[in-house]
Amino acid sequence: MASVMNTVRNTVGRVTLAACTGALLVCSAPAFAAPASSDLAVRSEIARKADDLSAFYRARGDRPLWIAPDGRVSGAVDNLLARLESAQFDGLAPRTVRNLDTRNLRRALDRAQRGDPKWVARADVAVSELFASYVRAMRGASHSEMIYEGPALAPIVPTAVSVLDAAAQAPSLDAYVREMGWMHPLYAPLRDAMNTRLYDETRRATIWENLDRIRALPATPADRYVLVDAASARLWMYENGKPVDSMKVVVGKSESQTPAMAGFLRYAIVNPYWNVPTDLVQTGTANHVLKNGVGYLRKNGYEVLSGFDDGATVIDPKTIDWRAVANGTAPAPRVRQKPGGSNFMGAVKFEFPNAQGIYLHDTPERALLKADDRQFSNGCVRLEDAERFGKWLMGTSIAKRAKAPEQRIDLPTLVPVYITYLTALPGEKGIVFRDDVYGRDKSRTMMAYGG
């Protein structure tokens, strides 16, 4: 697409900000049953440009999107101007922010409001160009690190036509721009807070950090997806872009942090074994055996296996030199805990294969869920209500399965899961700040984000 600023500068005049005040809020959703003169004007304006906006306007019969034929400007434009004029808060490069300058666009809008079909067309196309450039820049902006299972889970930069199609199909164009519908729903409330003086420099720096993290999330990952926040230790189930259910979770301790990552939940394991991580076998299990004897293993439902392959068999724990394991002079054996009872996995675990060994699972340690700060696990996510979560995923209860261990149940469809870390979240009465238990927030000054 041709440079937005070159195109706009070649086609527009001037208006003062005072002249625009109020005029841009005349209508929130103009009726675009444009007369032939407006259609022809848009067609003529598009014909002067060799860019991909032509496909968008051609598909809608060359009707304007933002401006009514009589020059009435949609309230969405006023919201867009406010976004563009504070684009430094969106993680964009300074050069990109400069290219989103709105002065020439305001001049075009002033002329368009006089109802001249030629200027209605020019201003409408100019708004579309600037809007598409802004959205594409935001979707490609820098963001915090996240481990993605594959590129399908990461944010993508849409085409200009896709950007405009999404806006045109929104139930309310005004609300779409105001709520920044091209971003994750958590983004706009934090962005709005950033653009006020309600919070001091330290709080605004925290908001800035969290905008960076939210930009790592796609706008709408799928019709149904799961979001886990390790800072608040909470999980949300989303449908069609909105949370429909939520529950407490337990996440990793500061020394075994739950990473920021994304994957596809693919299946559940009912009555799972818990394969004890080898580092815990060395630092925990071995010392318990040395203190209490091998009876400790039997009492707590543990088995020692001959290896880590699928064909491994149960062996006598007395054959292991537990002191050497505890000292680190011998490799830790494979130890697993049988299903049921105090099994750390509880009744079910939900897998999204990843190299970090992270999954979502039930837990018998219910008392931990009553704590305000719930960072107690070795990295995995323990669920407050695994049965309810499983029913949402599967569409049916998984509680009444047979008692055989390690039963795999595939999900009807893959469900994305995103694990993030948000020390600032939108709440009913403003932004809710959480302790930075993982120490991931950096120390920033106002100069860092142009505030």
C-alpha positions in Angstrom: 0.0 0.0 0.0 1.3 3.4 -0.9 2.6 5.7 1.9 -0.3 7.0 3.9 1.2 10.3 4.5 2.2 11.0 0.9 -1.3 10.1 -0.2 -3.0 12.2 2.4 -0.7 15.2 1.9 -1.5 15.2 -1.9 -5.2 15.3 -1.4 -6.2 17.3 1.7 -6.6 20.9 3.0 -6.6 22.4 6.5 -8.9 22.8 9.5 -8.3 23.8 13.1 -8.8 21.5 16.0 -11.5 23.8 17.4 -13.5 23.4 14.2 -13.5 19.7 14.5 -14.6 19.7 18.2 -18.1 18.2 18.4 -18.5 18.0 14.7 -16.8 14.6 14.6 -19.3 13.3 17.1 -22.4 14.1 15.1 -23.3 10.5 14.4 -22.0 7.2 15.8 -23.1 5.1 12.8 -24.1 7.0 9.7 -26.5 5.5 7.2 -24.4 4.9 4.1 -27.0 4.6 1.5 -24.9 6.8 -0.7 -26.2 8.5 -3.8 -24.6 7.9 -7.1 -22.4 11.0 -6.9 -20.7 9.8 -3.7 -20.2 6.3 -5.2 -18.7 7.7 -8.3 -16.5 10.1 -6.2 -15.1 7.2 -4.2 -14.6 5.2 -7.4 -12.7 8.1 -8.9 -10.6 8.5 -5.7 -9.7 4.8 -5.6 -8.9 4.8 -9.3 -6.1 7.3 -8.6 -4.4 4.8 -6.2 -2.7 1.6 -7.1 -3.1 0.0 -3.7 -5.1 -2.8 -2.0 -7.8 -0.5 -0.6 -9.5 -0.7 -4.0 -10.6 -4.3 -3.3 -12.3 -3.3 -0.1 -14.3 -0.4 -1.6 -15.1 -2.3 -4.7 -16.7 -5.1 -2.6 -18.9 -2.5 -0.9 -20.0 -0.8 -4.1 -17.7 2.1 -3.5 -19.7 3.4 -0.6 -17.9 5.4 2.1 -17.2 3.6 5.4 -16.5 6.5 7.8 -18.4 9.5 6.4 -22.1 9.9 5.3 -22.8 11.4 1.9 -23.9 14.7 3.5 -20.5 15.0 5.2 -21.5 13.7 8.7 -18.5 12.1 10.2 -18.8 8.8 12.2 -18.0 9.0 15.9 -15.5 6.2 15.1 -13.3 8.8 13.4 -13.1 10.9 16.6 -12.1 7.8 18.5 -9.5 6.9 15.9 -8.0 10.3 16.0 -7.6 10.0 19.8 -5.9 6.7 19.3 -3.6 7.9 16.6 -2.6 11.0 18.6 -1.4 8.9 21.5 0.1 6.0 19.4 3.3 6.3 21.4 1.6 4.1 24.0 1.3 1.2 21.5 4.9 0.0 21.4 5.4 1.4 18.0 8.7 2.7 16.7 9.1 6.5 16.8 9.2 6.6 13.0 5.9 4.7 12.7 4.3 7.1 15.2 5.4 10.1 13.1 3.9 8.5 10.0 0.5 8.3 11.8 0.3 12.1 12.0 -3.3 13.3 11.9 -3.0 16.9 10.9 -3.6 16.4 7.2 -6.4 14.0 7.9 -8.2 16.6 10.0 -8.0 19.1 7.1 -9.6 16.5 4.8 -12.4 15.9 7.3 -13.1 19.6 7.5 -13.7 19.8 3.8 -15.7 16.6 3.8 -18.1 18.0 6.3 -19.3 20.5 3.7 -20.8 17.6 1.8 -18.7 17.9 -1.4 -18.8 14.3 -2.8 -15.2 14.6 -4.0 -13.9 15.5 -0.5 -16.2 13.0 1.2 -14.5 10.4 -0.9 -11.0 11.7 -0.4 -11.4 12.0 3.4 -13.0 8.5 3.7 -10.2 6.9 1.8 -7.6 8.8 3.8 -9.2 7.6 7.1 -9.2 4.0 5.8 -5.5 4.3 4.8 -4.5 5.7 8.2 -6.6 3.2 10.1 -5.3 0.2 8.2 -1.7 1.4 8.7 -2.3 1.9 12.4 -3.8 -1.5 13.0 -1.2 -3.3 10.9 1.6 -1.5 12.8 0.0 -2.4 16.2 -0.4 -6.1 15.2 3.2 -6.2 14.2 4.5 -4.1 17.1 7.1 -5.4 19.6 5.8 -7.5 22.5 7.1 -9.5 25.4 8.5 -13.0 24.9 6.1 -15.9 24.7 6.8 -19.5 23.8 4.4 -20.4 20.9 3.8 -24.0 20.0 3.5 -22.8 16.4 3.0 -19.7 14.3 -0.8 -20.2 14.2 -0.9 -19.2 17.8 1.1 -16.0 17.5 -0.3 -12.5 16.5 -0.3 -12.0 12.8 -0.2 -8.8 10.7 -3.4 -8.7 8.6 -3.8 -7.2 5.1 -5.3 -3.8 4.8 -8.4 -5.3 3.2 -8.8 -7.7 6.2 -8.4 -4.8 8.6 -11.2 -2.8 6.9 -13.4 -5.8 6.4 -13.3 -6.5 10.1 -14.2 -2.9 11.0 -17.0 -2.8 8.4 -18.5 -6.0 9.7 -18.5 -4.9 13.4 -21.9 -4.4 14.9 -20.8 -0.9 15.8 -17.9 0.8 14.1 -17.8 3.4 16.8 -17.5 0.7 19.6 -15.0 -1.3 17.5 -12.6 1.6 17.3 -13.2 2.7 20.9 -12.6 -0.8 22.2 -9.7 -1.5 19.8 -11.4 -4.6 18.5 -8.3 -5.5 16.5 -6.5 -6.2 19.8 -7.1 -8.6 22.7 -10.1 -7.3 24.9 -7.7 -6.7 27.8 -5.7 -4.2 25.8 -8.0 -1.1 25.4 -8.8 -0.6 29.1 -5.1 -0.6 30.0 -4.3 1.6 27.0 -7.0 4.1 28.2 -5.5 4.1 31.7 -2.1 4.8 30.2 -3.4 7.9 28.4 -4.6 9.5 31.6 -3.0 11.1 34.7 -4.9 8.9 37.1 -1.8 6.9 37.9 1.7 7.9 39.0 4.8 7.2 37.1 5.4 3.8 38.8 1.9 2.6 38.1 2.0 3.8 34.5 5.3 2.0 34.0 3.6 -1.2 35.2 0.7 -0.6 32.8 3.2 -0.2 30.0 4.8 -3.5 30.9 1.5 -5.3 30.7 0.5 -3.7 27.4 3.7 -5.3 26.1 2.5 -8.7 27.4 -1.0 -8.4 26.0 0.4 -7.5 22.5 1.8 -11.1 22.6 -1.8 -12.4 22.5 -3.8 -12.5 19.2 -7.0 -10.4 19.1 -9.2 -13.4 19.0 -7.2 -16.6 19.1 -10.2 -18.8 18.3 -14.0 -19.1 19.0 -13.0 -20.8 22.2 -9.7 -20.5 24.1 -8.2 -20.5 27.6 -6.3 -17.7 29.2 -4.2 -18.3 32.4 -2.7 -15.4 34.3 0.2 -16.5 36.5 0.3 -13.2 38.4 -3.3 -13.3 39.6 -3.3 -17.1 39.5 -6.6 -17.2 37.6 -7.9 -18.9 34.5 -10.6 -17.7 32.1 -12.6 -19.6 29.5 -13.4 -17.5 26.5 -16.1 -17.9 23.8 -16.5 -15.5 20.9 -14.1 -13.0 22.4 -15.7 -12.8 25.8 -14.9 -14.7 29.1 -17.8 -17.1 30.0 -16.3 -18.7 33.1 -13.3 -18.3 35.4 -11.6 -20.2 38.3 -8.7 -20.0 40.6 -5.5 -21.8 39.8 -2.2 -22.6 41.5 0.9 -21.7 39.4 4.6 -22.0 39.8 6.7 -20.7 42.7 9.1 -17.9 42.1 11.9 -20.4 41.8 9.9 -22.6 39.4 8.0 -20.0 37.4 5.2 -20.9 35.1 6.4 -19.6 31.7 4.6 -17.4 29.3 3.6 -19.8 26.6 0.8 -20.8 24.1 -0.2 -24.2 22.8 -3.2 -26.3 21.7 -5.0 -28.3 24.4 -5.3 -31.7 22.6 -6.4 -34.3 25.1 -7.1 -35.2 28.7 -5.6 -38.0 30.7 -8.0 -39.5 33.2 -6.5 -41.2 36.3 -3.0 -40.0 35.4 0.3 -41.2 36.9 2.4 -38.4 38.2 5.9 -38.8 36.9 8.0 -37.0 39.5 10.6 -34.6 37.9 14.1 -36.0 38.3 15.3 -32.9 40.2 12.5 -33.4 42.8 13.5 -37.1 43.0 17.0 -36.0 43.9 16.2 -33.1 46.3 13.0 -34.6 47.8 12.1 -38.2 47.2 15.6 -39.5 47.9 15.9 -37.7 51.2 12.5 -39.0 52.3 13.6 -42.5 51.5 16.8 -42.0 53.4 14.9 -40.7 56.4 11.9 -43.1 56.4 13.0 -46.1 54.4 11.5 -47.4 51.2 8.2 -47.9 53.0 7.8 -44.1 52.3 7.3 -44.9 48.6 4.7 -47.6 49.1 2.8 -45.5 51.7 2.5 -42.6 49.3 1.7 -44.6 46.2 5.1 -44.2 44.5 6.7 -46.7 42.1 10.3 -46.9 40.8 10.7 -47.8 37.1 13.5 -49.3 35.2 13.8 -46.4 32.7 12.0 -43.5 31.0 10.8 -45.3 27.9 7.3 -46.6 27.3 8.3 -50.2 28.0 9.8 -49.5 31.4 8.9 -51.9 34.2 8.4 -51.5 38.0 11.6 -52.4 39.9 12.4 -53.0 43.6 13.3 -49.5 45.1 15.9 -51.3 47.3 18.1 -51.7 44.2 18.6 -47.9 44.1 21.5 -46.2 45.9 19.3 -43.4 47.3 22.2 -41.7 49.1 24.1 -41.4 45.8 20.9 -40.0 44.2 20.6 -37.4 47.0 24.2 -36.5 46.7 24.0 -36.1 42.9 26.6 -38.8 42.3 24.1 -41.2 40.7 21.3 -40.3 38.2 17.8 -40.0 39.7 15.6 -43.0 38.7 12.2 -42.7 37.2 9.6 -42.4 40.0 5.9 -42.1 39.5 2.9 -41.8 41.7 0.0 -44.1 41.0 -3.5 -42.6 40.3 -5.9 -41.9 43.1 -5.4 -40.9 46.7 -2.9 -38.2 47.1 -1.7 -38.2 43.5 -0.5 -34.7 42.7 -2.3 -34.8 39.4 -5.7 -35.4 41.0 -8.3 -37.1 38.7 -7.3 -35.6 35.4 -4.7 -33.6 33.5 -5.0 -31.7 30.3 -2.2 -31.8 27.9 -0.8 -29.3 25.4 2.5 -30.9 24.4 5.5 -28.6 25.1 9.2 -29.0 25.9 8.7 -27.2 29.2 6.6 -30.1 30.7 3.7 -27.7 31.6 0.1 -28.9 31.7 -3.1 -28.1 33.5 -4.3 -30.6 36.1 -6.6 -31.4 39.0 -5.1 -31.2 42.5 -5.8 -32.8 45.9 -4.2 -29.9 47.8 -7.4 -27.8 48.0 -6.2 -25.6 50.9 -3.7 -23.9 48.6 -6.6 -22.6 46.5 -7.9 -20.5 49.4 -4.8 -18.4 49.5 -4.8 -14.9 48.0 -1.4 -15.5 46.4 -1.3 -18.9 44.8 2.2 -19.4 43.5 3.0 -22.8 45.0 3.5 -25.3 42.2 6.6 -26.6 40.3 5.4 -24.8 37.2 2.3 -26.6 36.1 -1.2 -25.1 36.5 -3.5 -26.7 39.2 -7.2 -26.2 38.6 -9.8 -25.2 41.2 -12.5 -27.3 39.4 -11.0 -29.7 36.9 -14.4 -31.4 36.3 -16.1 -28.1 35.3 -13.1 -27.2 33.1 -13.2 -30.6 31.5 -16.9 -30.4 30.8 -16.4 -27.0 29.1 -13.6 -28.4 27.0 -15.3 -31.7 26.1 -19.0 -30.7 26.1 -19.6 -33.7 28.5 -18.6 -34.9 31.9 -15.4 -36.9 32.2 -15.9 -37.7 35.9 -17.6 -41.1 35.5 -14.8 -42.9 33.5 -13.5 -46.3 34.3 -10.8 -46.6 37.0 -8.0 -47.8 34.7 -5.0 -45.5 34.8 -3.9 -43.2 32.0 -7.0 -43.1 29.9 -6.5 -40.6 27.0 -9.6 -38.7 25.8 -9.1 -36.5 22.8 -10.8 -33.1 22.7 -13.5 -32.8 20.0 -11.5 -29.8 18.7 -8.2 -28.3 19.6 -8.5 -25.4 22.1 -5.7 -22.8 22.3 -4.4 -22.0 25.8 -2.4 -18.9 26.6 -0.4 -18.5 29.8 0.6 -14.9 30.5 1.7 -12.8 33.4 -0.3 -9.7 34.1 0.6 -7.4 37.1 -2.0 -4.9 35.9 -5.5 -6.0 34.9 -8.8 -4.1 34.1 -11.2 -4.3 37.0 -14.7 -2.9 37.7 -13.3 0.2 39.4 -10.2 0.7 37.3 -6.9 -1.0 37.0 -6.1 -3.8 39.5 -2.4 -4.1 40.3 -0.8 -7.3 41.4 2.5 -8.0 43.2 5.3 -8.8 40.8 6.0 -12.2 42.4 8.2 -13.3 39.5 10.2 -10.1 39.3 9.5 -9.7 35.6 8.5 -6.0 35.6 11.4 -3.8 34.6 12.2 -0.4 36.1 11.1 2.2 33.5 10.9 6.0 33.4 8.3 8.1 31.7 10.8 8.7 28.9 10.7 5.0 28.0 7.2 5.3 26.6 6.9 9.0 25.8 4.4 9.7 28.6 
